[in-house]
Every structure is written in C-alpha cells, then in structure tokens.
Amino acid sequence: MANEPGPSKPDDHRRKWDRDEYEKIARERIDKELEELEEKESKKKEPPVKRELLKRREYKVDLESHLGKSTVITKTTPASQMGGYYCNVCDCVVKDSINFLDHINGKKHQRNLGMSMKVERSSLDQVKKRFESNKRKLDEKKKEYDFEARMDELREEEEKQKAYRREKRKERKRRADDDIDGDPEMAAMMGFSGFGSSKKK
C-alpha cells in the first residue's frame, strides 16, 4: 500500500538534467580556455619590449620650490597644483619629499620613462677614465687654493686673537686694581695690602 502512487504524489520528485545542454556548455568553456592559452603562447613568442638601460638623471630634482608656501586648493584644482609633489610622467601626486624621491627612483616611474632597472656594466677603461677625470678636478681645486693667501688670513686671525687676549688681560688687571684701590681701609682691616706682585704701577 505504501508503494502505490497516490493521487497527491508526483511520479518522480527528482530534478531532471538536460545532459546535451550541459555538455555543450562544457565544450564551449574548454574551447574558450584553449583559445586563451593559444593567445598567451603567441604573445610569448613575440620578442619582449627592449628598454633602455638605467641612466643618470640630467636635471636637479626640485624639492624646495614650494617649501613654506601656502596655496588654496579647491575641488577643481588640477592634480599638478595640489598639495605635495607632482610627477608629470606618472601623473600622480606624492605627499612628502622622501616618498617622492622613492617614486622617481622606483620601478614604475623608470618604466614609464622607458628604462629598465638594469645598469650598464662599466668596462675597465671607463673606470680608469672616470678616475683620471676626478683626479683632474681635484688638481684644479688645489690650484685654486692659494697657499699664500691662506697663510695671510691665518696670520691676521692670529693677530686678532692676540689683541683680544691682551685687551682681556688689561681689563682684568684694571678691575683687580680698582677693587683694591677702591677701599684701602677695608683692605687694611682685612689684613692684606696687595696680592704680592712685584710690578710697580
């Protein structure tokens, strides 16, 4: 009696799946994945973008031009005039100088400039030439440094120091004499007449 279907119960309560439709969807997904893999492989076969080697900056970084200045910033103010340091290569604003220096020396900025982060390897000849040029610069500085003029400056400075010391000694001596000569009765009452100097006035 329990196995007999009643008028209120459906014959089969399970959900029916259309196998053909789902197989079609699965095949489409597999085809799409294969196409994406082929595209990736074809991109890999293309030669990578050749970037320049890292070069020295040819301009001085301006960090102090806006220092200590006040500016009014509104909603319509362009990004280049907002508070902070603006990078026109990457079109971004950095809030402080340390982060700005990190940004302009960083990978993203250098890539936008068209450079890789690789540095050109110097040859022995290049290093020797650099040492020679630095040595020449030092020699030029030494030539500019005039020994006689420096000695004259040192002598003048010494004379000033001696004159200053003489003035100080005279001033101290005058004060000591004024203290003793100021009240001879008090000095006699205390039991001393002088400090035992043999020099006469």
WODA-V119182 format. One line per field, one symbol per residue. psi: psi as a letter, one per 30 degrees, with the letter a starting at -180 (. if undefined). A space follows every 50 residues. Layout:
psi: ???
//
This chain:
psi: effkklffklejflkkkjeeeeeeeeeeeeeeeeeeeeeeeeeefkklkj lllklkkglkkjfgegkgkkkkkafgklefglkakkjfefhlkkeleeee eeeffleeeeeffgklgkkkkkleeeeeeeeeeeeeeeeeeeeejjeeee eeeeeeeeeeeeeeeeeeeeeeeeeeeeeefeifeeeeefgkfaggkfkl .
//
